[in-house]
């Protein structure tokens, strides 16, 4: 038993996540980090950007930040999430266009914090929504830069409300 998330991920074969005395979800450290099924699971074990789903069309969902394509879906998904390290950032000038623009959107870097091996970025999307991203420290970003944000379908995590799991 531990309350240290990093220790649990490193030392455990299986992890059980509890909230308010209830089992929310359980699995291997890898599956709970990369493929959680609940909002609580996604945010408890590491940082995650959680985005509410407003409509679903097969493996495509509508959200406040636009239409997103998912690689995997859950029958009653209510949210999608992505880890900051999974968000792909490209300078707007060198961004490669896609045919439909799904999972790609313009953004402005509002903050760049160097933290050794990584940089912590805060991105402002059209409409004012902010996302936190983590990129390699060697990437030459500056606050105020115009960028393109890509959310890879394989890294988007479909989630259920905690009570629905």
DSSP file (Angstrom, degrees, kcal/mol; ACC not computed):
  #  RESIDUE AA STRUCTURE BP1 BP2  ACC     N-H-->O    O-->H-N    N-H-->O    O-->H-N    TCO  KAPPA ALPHA  PHI   PSI    X-CA   Y-CA   Z-CA
    1    1 A X              0   0    0      0, 0.0     2,-0.3     0, 0.0     0, 0.0   0.000 360.0 360.0 360.0 131.2    0.0    0.0    0.0
    2    2 A X        -     0   0    0      1,-0.1     0, 0.0     3,-0.0     0, 0.0  -0.988 360.0-155.1-150.4 156.5    1.3    3.4   -1.0
    3    3 A X  S    S+     0   0    0     -2,-0.3     2,-0.8     5,-0.0    -1,-0.1   0.290  72.8 100.5-110.4   4.7    0.1    6.9   -1.7
    4    4 A X     >  -     0   0    0      1,-0.2     4,-2.4     2,-0.0     5,-0.2  -0.829  58.2-162.5 -94.1 109.0    3.1    7.7   -3.8
    5    5 A X  H  > S+     0   0    0     -2,-0.8     4,-2.3     1,-0.2    -1,-0.2   0.897  87.9  49.4 -61.3 -43.7    2.0    7.4   -7.4
    6    6 A X  H  > S+     0   0    0      1,-0.2     4,-1.9     2,-0.2    -1,-0.2   0.910 111.5  49.6 -64.4 -41.2    5.5    7.1   -8.9
    7    7 A X  H  > S+     0   0    0      1,-0.2     4,-2.4     2,-0.2     5,-0.3   0.909 110.1  51.4 -62.3 -42.0    6.5    4.5   -6.4
    8    8 A X  H  X S+     0   0    0     -4,-2.4     4,-1.6     1,-0.2    -2,-0.2   0.907 109.6  49.7 -62.1 -42.0    3.4    2.5   -7.2
    9    9 A X  H  < S+     0   0    0     -4,-2.3    -1,-0.2     1,-0.2    -2,-0.2   0.872 116.0  42.5 -65.2 -36.9    4.2    2.6  -10.9
   10   10 A X  H  < S+     0   0    0     -4,-1.9    -2,-0.2    -5,-0.2    -1,-0.2   0.851 123.6  32.0 -79.0 -35.2    7.8    1.4  -10.4
   11   11 A X  H  < S+     0   0    0     -4,-2.4     2,-0.2    -5,-0.2    -2,-0.2   0.597  98.0  90.9-103.0 -12.5    7.2   -1.3   -7.8
   12   12 A X     <  -     0   0    0     -4,-1.6    17,-0.3    -5,-0.3     3,-0.1  -0.552  46.2-166.8 -96.1 150.5    3.8   -2.8   -8.5
   13   13 A X  S    S+     0   0    0      1,-0.4     2,-0.3    -2,-0.2    16,-0.3   0.743  90.8  11.6 -89.3 -36.1    2.6   -5.7  -10.7
   14   14 A X        -     0   0    0     14,-0.2    -1,-0.4    15,-0.1     2,-0.4  -0.982  69.4-157.1-140.6 150.2   -0.9   -4.5  -10.3
   15   15 A X  E     -A   27   0A   0     12,-3.1    12,-2.1    -2,-0.3     2,-0.5  -0.986   2.7-157.8-129.4 139.0   -2.5   -1.3   -8.9
   16   16 A X  E     -A   26   0A   0     -2,-0.4     2,-0.6    10,-0.2    10,-0.2  -0.981  11.7-151.3-114.6 125.7   -6.0   -0.7   -7.5
   17   17 A X  E     -A   25   0A   0      8,-3.2     7,-3.4    -2,-0.5     8,-1.1  -0.857  16.9-173.8 -98.8 124.1   -7.2    2.9   -7.6
   18   18 A X  E     -A   23   0A   0     -2,-0.6     2,-0.4     5,-0.2     5,-0.2  -0.901  10.6-176.9-119.2 147.5   -9.7    3.7   -4.9
   19   19 A X  E >  S-A   22   0A   0      3,-2.5     3,-1.7    -2,-0.4    -2,-0.0  -0.968  74.9  -9.3-143.0 124.4  -11.7    6.8   -4.3
   20   20 A X  T 3  S-     0   0    0     -2,-0.4     3,-0.1     1,-0.3    -1,-0.0   0.842 130.1 -53.9  58.2  34.8  -14.0    7.4   -1.3
   21   21 A X  T 3  S+     0   0    0      1,-0.2     2,-0.4     0, 0.0    -1,-0.3   0.512 116.0 114.2  79.6   3.9  -13.6    3.8   -0.3
   22   22 A X  E <  S-A   19   0A   0     -3,-1.7    -3,-2.5     0, 0.0     2,-0.6  -0.879  71.6-119.6-111.2 141.0  -14.7    2.5   -3.7
   23   23 A X  E     +A   18   0A   0     -2,-0.4    -5,-0.2    -5,-0.2     3,-0.1  -0.674  31.2 178.4 -74.0 120.2  -12.6    0.6   -6.2
   24   24 A X  E     -     0   0A   0     -7,-3.4     2,-0.3    -2,-0.6    -1,-0.2   0.889  60.5 -31.3 -92.1 -48.3  -12.5    2.8   -9.3
   25   25 A X  E     -A   17   0A   0     -8,-1.1    -8,-3.2     2,-0.0    -1,-0.4  -0.971  54.2-160.7-164.3 161.4  -10.3    0.7  -11.6
   26   26 A X  E     +A   16   0A   0     -2,-0.3     2,-0.3   -10,-0.2   -10,-0.2  -0.975  28.3 111.8-145.4 157.9   -7.4   -1.8  -11.4
   27   27 A X  E     -A   15   0A   0    -12,-2.1   -12,-3.1    -2,-0.3     2,-0.1  -0.980  64.5 -37.4 167.3-169.8   -4.7   -3.1  -13.7
   28   28 A X     >  -     0   0    0     -2,-0.3     4,-2.7   -14,-0.2     5,-0.3  -0.406  57.8-112.0 -73.1 156.5   -1.0   -3.2  -14.4
   29   29 A X  H  > S+     0   0    0    -17,-0.3     4,-2.0   -16,-0.3     5,-0.2   0.916 118.8  50.9 -54.6 -42.8    0.9    0.0  -13.9
   30   30 A X  H  > S+     0   0    0      1,-0.2     4,-2.9     2,-0.2     5,-0.4   0.931 111.8  45.2 -61.9 -47.2    1.4    0.3  -17.7
   31   31 A X  H  > S+     0   0    0      1,-0.2     4,-2.4     2,-0.2    -1,-0.2   0.889 112.9  50.5 -67.5 -38.1   -2.2   -0.2  -18.6
   32   32 A X  H  < S+     0   0    0     -4,-2.7     4,-0.3     2,-0.2    -1,-0.2   0.848 117.0  40.7 -69.2 -31.7   -3.4    2.2  -15.9
   33   33 A X  H  < S+     0   0    0     -4,-2.0     3,-0.3    -5,-0.3    -2,-0.2   0.922 127.6  29.6 -79.6 -45.6   -1.0    4.9  -17.1
   34   34 A X  H  < S+     0   0    0     -4,-2.9    -3,-0.2    -5,-0.2    -2,-0.2   0.755 135.3  23.7 -88.0 -25.6   -1.4    4.5  -20.8
   35   35 A X  S  < S+     0   0    0     -4,-2.4    -1,-0.2    -5,-0.4    -2,-0.2  -0.323  73.3 165.2-139.1  54.4   -5.0    3.2  -21.0
   36   36 A X        -     0   0    0     -3,-0.3    -4,-0.1    -4,-0.3    -3,-0.1  -0.288  25.9-152.8 -64.9 160.2   -7.0    4.3  -18.0
   37   37 A X        +     0   0    0    122,-0.1   123,-2.7   120,-0.0     2,-0.3   0.502  69.4  55.0-112.9  -6.5  -10.8    4.0  -18.3
   38   38 A X  B  > S-b  160   0B   0    121,-0.2     4,-2.2     1,-0.1   123,-0.2  -0.882  78.7-121.5-126.9 158.9  -11.9    6.7  -15.9
   39   39 A X  H  > S+     0   0    0    121,-1.5     4,-1.9    -2,-0.3     5,-0.2   0.918 116.8  51.4 -59.3 -44.2  -11.3   10.4  -15.5
   40   40 A X  H  > S+     0   0    0      1,-0.2     4,-2.4     2,-0.2     5,-0.2   0.930 109.4  49.6 -59.6 -46.8  -10.0    9.7  -11.9
   41   41 A X  H  > S+     0   0    0      1,-0.2     4,-1.3     2,-0.2    -1,-0.2   0.887 110.5  50.1 -61.0 -40.1   -7.6    7.1  -13.2
   42   42 A X  H  < S+     0   0    0     -4,-2.2    -1,-0.2     1,-0.2    -2,-0.2   0.862 119.0  36.3 -67.2 -36.5   -6.2    9.4  -15.9
   43   43 A X  H  < S+     0   0    0     -4,-1.9     3,-0.3    -5,-0.2    -2,-0.2   0.692 111.0  58.9 -93.6 -19.7   -5.6   12.2  -13.5
   44   44 A X  H  < S+     0   0    0     -4,-2.4     2,-1.1     1,-0.2    -3,-0.2   0.904 104.1  50.1 -76.5 -41.2   -4.5   10.3  -10.4
   45   45 A X  S  < S-     0   0    0     -4,-1.3    -1,-0.2    -5,-0.2     2,-0.1  -0.642 128.0 -37.2 -99.2  76.9   -1.5    8.6  -12.0
   46   46 A X  S    S-     0   0    0     -2,-1.1     2,-0.2    -3,-0.3    -1,-0.1  -0.197  90.1 -47.7  98.0 169.0    0.3   11.5  -13.7
   47   47 A X        +     0   0    0     -2,-0.1     2,-0.3    -3,-0.1    37,-0.3  -0.481  56.9 173.5 -76.2 146.1   -0.8   14.6  -15.4
   48   48 A X        -     0   0    0     35,-0.2     2,-0.7    -2,-0.2    35,-0.2  -0.973  32.8-131.5-152.9 140.0   -3.5   14.4  -18.1
   49   49 A X  E     -C   82   0C   0     33,-2.9    33,-1.5    -2,-0.3     2,-0.5  -0.853  30.1-160.0 -89.4 115.6   -5.4   16.9  -20.2
   50   50 A X  E     -C   81   0C   0     -2,-0.7     2,-0.4    31,-0.2    31,-0.2  -0.862   8.5-172.5-104.6 130.2   -9.1   15.8  -19.9
   51   51 A X  E     -C   80   0C   0     29,-3.4    29,-2.5    -2,-0.5     2,-0.1  -0.984  22.7-123.5-127.0 126.8  -11.5   17.1  -22.5
   52   52 A X  E     -C   79   0C   0     -2,-0.4    12,-0.6    27,-0.2     2,-0.5  -0.425  20.9-133.5 -70.1 141.2  -15.3   16.5  -22.4
   53   53 A X  E     -E   63   0D   0     25,-2.9    10,-0.2    10,-0.1     3,-0.1  -0.825  21.0-178.1 -94.5 130.5  -17.0   14.8  -25.3
   54   54 A X  E     +     0   0D   0      8,-3.2     2,-0.3    -2,-0.5     9,-0.2   0.687  69.6   1.0-101.2 -23.2  -20.2   16.4  -26.6
   55   55 A X  E     -E   62   0D   0      7,-1.1     7,-2.8     2,-0.0     2,-0.4  -0.979  62.0-143.8-160.4 154.1  -21.0   13.9  -29.3
   56   56 A X  E     +E   61   0D   0     -2,-0.3     2,-0.3     5,-0.2     5,-0.2  -0.980  13.0 178.5-127.7 137.7  -19.7   10.6  -30.7
   57   57 A X  E >   -E   60   0D   0      3,-3.5     3,-1.4    -2,-0.4     2,-0.4  -0.769  67.8 -67.2-134.9  85.8  -19.7    9.4  -34.3
   58   58 A X  T 3  S-     0   0    0     -2,-0.3    -1,-0.1     1,-0.3     0, 0.0  -0.546 118.3 -13.4  66.4-121.4  -18.0    6.0  -34.4
   59   59 A X  T 3  S+     0   0    0     -2,-0.4    11,-3.5    -3,-0.1     2,-0.4   0.144 124.6  86.2 -99.7  20.9  -14.4    6.6  -33.5
   60   60 A X  E <   -EF  57  69D   0     -3,-1.4    -3,-3.5     9,-0.2     2,-0.3  -0.968  59.1-170.0-118.5 135.4  -14.7   10.3  -34.0
   61   61 A X  E     -EF  56  68D   0      7,-2.8     7,-2.9    -2,-0.4     2,-0.4  -0.922  19.1-132.0-126.1 151.3  -15.8   12.6  -31.2
   62   62 A X  E     +EF  55  67D   0     -7,-2.8    -8,-3.2    -2,-0.3    -7,-1.1  -0.850  34.3 166.9 -97.8 137.3  -16.9   16.3  -30.9
   63   63 A X  E >   -EF  53  66D   0      3,-1.0     3,-1.4    -2,-0.4   -10,-0.1  -0.846  53.0 -93.5-138.9 174.2  -15.3   18.3  -28.1
   64   64 A X  T 3  S+     0   0    0    -12,-0.6    65,-0.1    -2,-0.3     3,-0.1   0.726 126.6  49.5 -64.4 -21.1  -15.0   21.9  -27.1
   65   65 A X  T 3  S-     0   0    0      1,-0.4    -1,-0.3    40,-0.0     2,-0.2   0.394 124.6 -89.9 -99.2   3.6  -11.6   22.0  -28.9
   66   66 A X  E <   -F   63   0D   0     -3,-1.4    -3,-1.0     2,-0.1    -1,-0.4  -0.665  64.9 -28.3 122.3-176.7  -12.9   20.4  -32.1
   67   67 A X  E     -F   62   0D   0     -2,-0.2    36,-1.2    -5,-0.2     2,-0.4  -0.562  57.5-165.3 -76.2 136.5  -13.4   17.0  -33.7
   68   68 A X  E     -F   61   0D   0     -7,-2.9    -7,-2.8    -2,-0.3     2,-0.4  -0.983  13.8-140.9-127.2 137.2  -11.0   14.4  -32.6
   69   69 A X  E     -F   60   0D   0     -2,-0.4     2,-0.3    -9,-0.2    -9,-0.2  -0.817  20.8-158.7 -93.6 132.1  -10.3   11.0  -34.1
   70   70 A X        -     0   0    0    -11,-3.5    84,-0.2    -2,-0.4    83,-0.1  -0.848  19.8-152.7-111.1 147.9   -9.7    8.1  -31.6
   71   71 A X  S    S+     0   0    0     82,-1.5     2,-0.3    -2,-0.3    83,-0.1   0.822  88.5  22.6 -83.6 -34.6   -7.9    4.9  -32.2
   72   72 A X  S    S-     0   0    0     81,-0.4     2,-0.3    84,-0.3    -1,-0.2  -0.971  72.3-165.7-132.5 150.4  -10.0    3.1  -29.5
   73   73 A X        -     0   0    0     -2,-0.3     2,-0.4    -3,-0.1   -14,-0.1  -0.869  14.2-140.3-130.2 161.7  -13.3    3.9  -28.1
   74   74 A X    >   -     0   0    0     -2,-0.3     3,-1.5    85,-0.1    85,-0.1  -0.938  30.1-117.3-117.8 146.4  -15.5    2.9  -25.1
   75   75 A X  T 3  S+     0   0    0     -2,-0.4    -1,-0.1     1,-0.3    85,-0.0   0.861 110.3  24.6 -53.2 -42.8  -19.2    2.4  -25.4
   76   76 A X  T 3  S+     0   0    0     88,-0.1    85,-0.3    -3,-0.0    -1,-0.3  -0.130  83.7 165.6-116.4  37.7  -20.3    5.2  -23.1
   77   77 A X    <   +     0   0    0     -3,-1.5    83,-0.2     1,-0.1     3,-0.1  -0.239  13.8 174.7 -60.1 141.8  -17.2    7.4  -23.2
   78   78 A X        +     0   0    0     81,-2.7   -25,-2.9     1,-0.3     2,-0.3   0.532  64.2  20.7-119.1 -18.1  -17.8   10.9  -21.8
   79   79 A X  E     -CD  52 159C   0     80,-1.6    80,-3.1   -27,-0.3     2,-0.3  -0.947  58.1-147.3-145.2 161.3  -14.3   12.3  -22.0
   80   80 A X  E     -CD  51 158C   0    -29,-2.5   -29,-3.4    -2,-0.3     2,-0.3  -0.952  19.5-169.7-125.7 154.5  -11.0   11.9  -23.8
   81   81 A X  E     -CD  50 157C   0     76,-1.6    76,-3.3    -2,-0.3     2,-0.3  -0.956   9.6-166.9-140.2 159.5   -7.6   12.6  -22.3
   82   82 A X  E     -C   49   0C   0    -33,-1.5   -33,-2.9    -2,-0.3     2,-0.2  -0.991  26.3-118.3-145.5 141.4   -4.0   12.9  -23.4
   83   83 A X    >>  -     0   0    0     72,-0.4     3,-1.9    -2,-0.3     4,-0.6  -0.536  28.2-119.4 -75.9 144.9   -0.8   12.9  -21.4
   84   84 A X  G >4 S+     0   0    0    -37,-0.3    50,-2.1     1,-0.3     3,-0.8   0.833 114.0  56.1 -54.4 -34.7    1.3   16.2  -21.8
   85   85 A X  G 34 S+     0   0    0      1,-0.2    -1,-0.3    48,-0.2    48,-0.1   0.635 101.9  58.0 -74.8 -11.6    4.3   14.2  -23.2
   86   86 A X  G <4 S+     0   0    0     -3,-1.9    66,-0.6    69,-0.1     2,-0.4   0.581  80.7 102.1 -92.3 -11.7    2.0   12.7  -25.9
   87   87 A X  E <<  -G  151   0E   0     -3,-0.8     2,-0.5    -4,-0.6    64,-0.2  -0.592  66.1-144.0 -76.1 129.7    1.0   16.1  -27.4
   88   88 A X  E     -G  150   0E   0     62,-2.6    62,-2.8    -2,-0.4     2,-0.4  -0.825  14.3-165.6 -99.2 130.3    3.0   16.9  -30.5
   89   89 A X  E     +G  149   0E   0     -2,-0.5     2,-0.4    60,-0.2    60,-0.2  -0.957   8.7 177.0-119.3 131.1    4.0   20.5  -31.1
   90   90 A X  E     -G  148   0E   0     58,-2.2    58,-2.9    -2,-0.4     5,-0.1  -0.976  39.2-102.5-128.0 144.4    5.3   21.9  -34.4
   91   91 A X  E >>  -G  147   0E   0     -2,-0.4     3,-0.7    56,-0.2     4,-0.6  -0.433  33.8-125.2 -59.3 140.3    6.2   25.5  -35.3
   92   92 A X  G >4 S+     0   0    0     54,-2.2     3,-0.8     1,-0.2    55,-0.2   0.861 107.8  56.9 -58.7 -36.7    3.3   26.9  -37.4
   93   93 A X  G 34 S+     0   0    0     53,-0.4    -1,-0.2     1,-0.2    54,-0.1   0.836 115.3  34.7 -66.0 -33.1    5.6   27.9  -40.2
   94   94 A X  G <4 S+     0   0    0     -3,-0.7    -1,-0.2     2,-0.1    -2,-0.2   0.301  86.1 130.0-105.6  10.3    6.9   24.3  -40.7
   95   95 A X    <<  -     0   0    0     -3,-0.8     2,-0.5    -4,-0.6    -3,-0.0  -0.382  57.2-127.2 -69.7 139.3    3.7   22.4  -39.9
   96   96 A X        -     0   0    0     -2,-0.1    -1,-0.1     1,-0.0    -2,-0.1  -0.742  26.0-125.9 -86.7 128.8    2.7   19.7  -42.4
   97   97 A X        -     0   0    0     -2,-0.5     2,-0.3     2,-0.0    -1,-0.0  -0.345  18.9-151.3 -71.9 153.6   -0.9   20.1  -43.5
   98   98 A X        -     0   0    0      1,-0.1    -1,-0.0     6,-0.0     6,-0.0  -0.861  23.5-116.0-119.8 160.6   -3.4   17.2  -43.3
   99   99 A X  S    S+     0   0    0     -2,-0.3    -1,-0.1     1,-0.2    -2,-0.0   0.865 108.8  16.8 -66.5 -37.5   -6.4   16.7  -45.5
  100  100 A X  S    S-     0   0    0      2,-0.1    -1,-0.2    -3,-0.0     4,-0.1   0.554  90.3-129.6-116.5  -8.6   -9.1   17.1  -42.8
  101  101 A X    >   +     0   0    0      1,-0.2     3,-1.9     2,-0.1     2,-0.1   0.503  48.1 159.6  75.7   2.7   -7.4   18.8  -39.9
  102  102 A X  T 3   +     0   0    0      1,-0.3    -1,-0.2   -34,-0.1   -34,-0.2  -0.381  69.7   6.2 -63.9 135.2   -8.6   16.3  -37.4
  103  103 A X  T 3  S+     0   0    0    -36,-1.2    48,-2.6     1,-0.2     2,-0.4   0.562 112.8  98.5  69.5  12.1   -6.5   16.3  -34.2
  104  104 A X  E <   +H  150   0E   0     -3,-1.9     2,-0.3    46,-0.2    46,-0.2  -0.994  44.0 159.4-128.6 135.3   -4.5   19.3  -35.4
  105  105 A X  E     -H  149   0E   0     44,-2.2    44,-3.4    -2,-0.4     2,-0.1  -0.996  39.4-105.1-152.5 151.2   -5.2   22.8  -34.3
  106  106 A X  E     +H  148   0E   0     -2,-0.3    20,-0.7    42,-0.2     2,-0.3  -0.425  43.2 169.7 -73.6 153.5   -3.4   26.2  -34.2
  107  107 A X  E     -HI 147 125E   0     40,-2.4    40,-2.8    18,-0.2     2,-0.4  -0.975  29.8-128.7-155.2 165.3   -2.2   27.4  -30.8
  108  108 A X  E     -HI 146 124E   0     16,-2.1    16,-3.0    -2,-0.3     2,-0.6  -0.982  25.6-125.0-119.4 133.0   -0.1   30.1  -29.2
  109  109 A X  E     + I   0 123E   0     36,-2.6    35,-3.7    -2,-0.4    14,-0.2  -0.661  30.3 174.7 -74.8 120.6    2.6   29.2  -26.6
  110  110 A X  E     +     0   0E   0     12,-2.9     2,-0.3    -2,-0.6    -1,-0.2   0.640  66.6  19.0-100.3 -17.9    1.8   31.3  -23.5
  111  111 A X  E     - I   0 122E   0     11,-1.2    11,-2.2    31,-0.1     2,-0.4  -0.977  53.8-173.5-154.7 138.0    4.5   29.8  -21.3
  112  112 A X  E     - I   0 121E   0     -2,-0.3     2,-0.5     9,-0.2     9,-0.2  -0.974  11.4-176.9-132.2 117.5    7.8   27.8  -21.8
  113  113 A X  E     - I   0 120E   0      7,-2.5     7,-3.0    -2,-0.4     2,-0.3  -0.964  18.9-141.6-120.7 119.9    9.5   26.5  -18.6
  114  114 A X  E     + I   0 119E   0     -2,-0.5     5,-0.2     5,-0.2     3,-0.1  -0.620  24.2 171.5 -76.2 131.1   12.8   24.7  -18.9
  115  115 A X        -     0   0    0      3,-3.1     2,-0.8    -2,-0.3     3,-0.3  -0.130  54.6 -91.7-135.2  40.6   13.0   21.8  -16.5
  116  116 A X  S    S+     0   0    0      1,-0.2    -1,-0.2     2,-0.1    21,-0.0  -0.788 113.2  16.9  93.3-110.9   16.2   19.9  -17.4
  117  117 A X  S    S+     0   0    0     -2,-0.8    20,-2.4    -3,-0.1    21,-0.3   0.716 131.6  38.5 -70.6 -19.8   15.5   17.2  -19.9
  118  118 A X  E     - J   0 136E   0     -3,-0.3    -3,-3.1    18,-0.3     2,-0.4  -0.786  67.2-136.8-128.1 167.3   12.1   18.7  -20.8
  119  119 A X  E     -IJ 114 135E   0     16,-2.7    16,-2.1    -2,-0.3     2,-0.6  -0.987  18.9-140.9-119.8 137.2   10.3   21.9  -21.3
  120  120 A X  E     -IJ 113 134E   0     -7,-3.0    -7,-2.5    -2,-0.4     2,-0.4  -0.885  25.2-166.8 -97.0 122.2    6.8   22.4  -19.9
  121  121 A X  E     -IJ 112 133E   0     12,-3.2    12,-2.6    -2,-0.6     2,-0.5  -0.868  17.1-155.6-112.9 142.6    4.7   24.3  -22.4
  122  122 A X  E     -IJ 111 132E   0    -11,-2.2   -12,-2.9    -2,-0.4   -11,-1.2  -0.985  18.8-165.7-113.2 125.5    1.3   26.0  -21.9
  123  123 A X  E     -IJ 109 131E   0      8,-3.1     8,-2.3    -2,-0.5     2,-0.6  -0.913  10.9-150.7-114.4 134.0   -0.6   26.3  -25.2
  124  124 A X  E     -IJ 108 130E   0    -16,-3.0   -16,-2.1    -2,-0.4     6,-0.2  -0.926  16.0-159.7-106.2 122.3   -3.7   28.5  -25.8
  125  125 A X  E >   -I  107   0E   0      4,-3.3     3,-2.2    -2,-0.6   -18,-0.2  -0.479  38.5 -76.6 -90.4 164.0   -6.1   27.1  -28.4
  126  126 A X  T 3  S+     0   0    0    -20,-0.7     3,-0.4     1,-0.3    -1,-0.1  -0.384 124.2  36.7 -56.1 138.9   -8.7   29.2  -30.3
  127  127 A X  T 3  S-     0   0    0      1,-0.2    -1,-0.3    -3,-0.1   -62,-0.0   0.318 127.0 -86.5  93.8  -8.4  -11.5   29.8  -27.9
  128  128 A X  S <  S+     0   0    0     -3,-2.2    -1,-0.2     1,-0.3    -2,-0.1   0.316  78.9 145.3  95.1  -9.7   -9.2   30.2  -24.9
  129  129 A X        -     0   0    0     -3,-0.4    -4,-3.3   -65,-0.1     2,-0.4  -0.406  36.8-147.7 -64.7 137.3   -8.8   26.5  -23.8
  130  130 A X  E     -J  124   0E   0     -6,-0.2     2,-0.4    -2,-0.1    -6,-0.2  -0.867  12.5-167.7-109.3 143.2   -5.3   25.9  -22.5
  131  131 A X  E     -J  123   0E   0     -8,-2.3    -8,-3.1    -2,-0.4     2,-0.5  -0.965  15.1-138.2-124.9 144.5   -3.3   22.6  -22.7
  132  132 A X  E     +J  122   0E   0     -2,-0.4     2,-0.3   -10,-0.2   -10,-0.2  -0.886  26.9 179.7-100.6 132.3   -0.1   21.6  -20.9
  133  133 A X  E     -J  121   0E   0    -12,-2.6   -12,-3.2    -2,-0.5     2,-0.4  -0.909  19.3-148.8-129.6 157.9    2.5   19.8  -23.0
  134  134 A X  E     +J  120   0E   0    -50,-2.1     2,-0.3    -2,-0.3   -14,-0.2  -0.993  23.7 169.9-128.9 125.0    5.9   18.5  -22.3
  135  135 A X  E     -J  119   0E   0    -16,-2.1   -16,-2.7    -2,-0.4   -47,-0.0  -0.852  43.5 -74.4-130.1 165.8    8.6   18.4  -25.0
  136  136 A X  E >   -J  118   0E   0     -2,-0.3     3,-1.6   -18,-0.2   -18,-0.3  -0.275  42.3-123.2 -57.4 142.0   12.3   17.7  -25.2
  137  137 A X  T 3  S+     0   0    0    -20,-2.4   -19,-0.2     1,-0.3    -1,-0.1   0.684 106.0  66.5 -64.8 -18.9   14.4   20.5  -23.8
  138  138 A X  T 3  S+     0   0    0    -21,-0.3     2,-0.3     2,-0.1    -1,-0.3   0.605  73.1 106.9 -81.1  -9.5   16.3   20.9  -27.1
  139  139 A X  S <  S-     0   0    0     -3,-1.6     2,-1.7     1,-0.1    -4,-0.1  -0.547  74.9-129.4 -70.9 129.8   13.2   22.1  -29.0
  140  140 A X        +     0   0    0     -2,-0.3     2,-0.3     2,-0.0    -1,-0.1  -0.509  48.6 151.2 -85.5  75.0   13.6   25.8  -29.7
  141  141 A X        -     0   0    0     -2,-1.7     2,-0.3     4,-0.0   -29,-0.0  -0.795  21.9-172.4-106.8 149.9   10.3   27.2  -28.4
  142  142 A X    >   -     0   0    0     -2,-0.3     3,-2.2   -31,-0.0   -33,-0.2  -0.988  37.5 -93.2-136.7 144.3    9.6   30.7  -27.0
  143  143 A X  T 3  S+     0   0    0     -2,-0.3   -33,-0.2     1,-0.3     3,-0.1  -0.329 114.4  34.5 -54.8 136.3    6.5   32.2  -25.3
  144  144 A X  T 3  S+     0   0    0    -35,-3.7    -1,-0.3     1,-0.3   -34,-0.1   0.183  84.8 139.7  99.4 -14.9    4.4   33.9  -28.0
  145  145 A X    <   -     0   0    0     -3,-2.2   -36,-2.6   -36,-0.1     2,-0.5  -0.331  52.8-129.3 -62.1 140.2    5.3   31.4  -30.7
  146  146 A X  E     + H   0 108E   0    -38,-0.2   -54,-2.2    -3,-0.1   -53,-0.4  -0.813  41.6 167.6 -86.3 129.8    2.5   30.3  -33.1
  147  147 A X  E     -GH  91 107E   0    -40,-2.8   -40,-2.4    -2,-0.5     2,-0.5  -0.835  36.8-120.5-136.0 171.2    2.4   26.5  -33.3
  148  148 A X  E     -GH  90 106E   0    -58,-2.9   -58,-2.2    -2,-0.3     2,-0.5  -0.985  25.2-149.9-115.9 130.4    0.3   23.6  -34.5
  149  149 A X  E     -GH  89 105E   0    -44,-3.4   -44,-2.2    -2,-0.5     2,-0.4  -0.850  10.5-167.7-100.6 131.5   -0.8   21.1  -31.8
  150  150 A X  E     -GH  88 104E   0    -62,-2.8   -62,-2.6    -2,-0.5     2,-0.7  -0.982   9.7-162.8-120.9 132.8   -1.4   17.5  -32.9
  151  151 A X  E     -G   87   0E   0    -48,-2.6   -82,-0.2    -2,-0.4   -64,-0.1  -0.878  24.8-136.4-112.0  95.5   -3.1   15.0  -30.6
  152  152 A X    >>  -     0   0    0     -2,-0.7     3,-1.9   -66,-0.6     4,-0.8  -0.263   7.1-134.9 -57.5 129.9   -2.2   11.5  -32.0
  153  153 A X  G >4 S+     0   0    0      1,-0.3   -82,-1.5     2,-0.2     3,-0.6   0.838 104.9  58.2 -53.7 -34.8   -5.2    9.2  -32.2
  154  154 A X  G 34 S+     0   0    0      1,-0.2    -1,-0.3   -84,-0.2    -2,-0.1   0.694 108.1  46.2 -70.4 -17.3   -3.2    6.4  -30.7
  155  155 A X  G <4 S+     0   0    0     -3,-1.9   -72,-0.4   -69,-0.1     2,-0.4   0.495  86.0 103.3-104.2  -6.2   -2.4    8.5  -27.6
  156  156 A X    <<  -     0   0    0     -4,-0.8     2,-0.6    -3,-0.6   -84,-0.3  -0.647  62.6-148.2 -77.4 132.2   -5.9    9.8  -26.9
  157  157 A X  E     -D   81   0C   0    -76,-3.3   -76,-1.6    -2,-0.4     2,-0.3  -0.895   4.5-141.8-106.5 114.2   -7.5    7.9  -24.0
  158  158 A X  E     -D   80   0C   0     -2,-0.6     2,-0.3   -78,-0.2   -78,-0.2  -0.575  29.0-166.9 -73.0 136.1  -11.3    7.4  -24.1
  159  159 A X  E     -D   79   0C   0    -80,-3.1   -81,-2.7    -2,-0.3   -80,-1.6  -0.899  18.9-145.6-129.8 154.3  -12.7    7.8  -20.6
  160  160 A X  B     -b   38   0B   0   -123,-2.7  -121,-1.5    -2,-0.3   -83,-0.1  -0.768  40.7 -92.2-105.1 156.9  -15.8    7.1  -18.6
  161  161 A X    >>  -     0   0    0    -85,-0.3     3,-1.4    -2,-0.3     4,-0.6  -0.396  44.4-111.6 -58.5 150.1  -17.2    9.2  -15.8
  162  162 A X  G >4 S+     0   0    0      1,-0.3     3,-0.9     2,-0.2    -1,-0.1   0.860 117.4  52.9 -57.1 -38.2  -15.8    7.7  -12.5
  163  163 A X  G 34 S+     0   0    0      1,-0.2    -1,-0.3     2,-0.1    -2,-0.0   0.679 104.1  58.1 -72.8 -16.4  -19.3    6.5  -11.4
  164  164 A X  G <4        0   0    0     -3,-1.4    -1,-0.2     1,-0.2    -2,-0.2   0.574 360.0 360.0 -90.1 -10.0  -19.8    4.7  -14.7
  165  165 A X    <<        0   0    0     -3,-0.9    -1,-0.2    -4,-0.6    -2,-0.1   0.497 360.0 360.0 -74.4 360.0  -16.7    2.4  -14.4
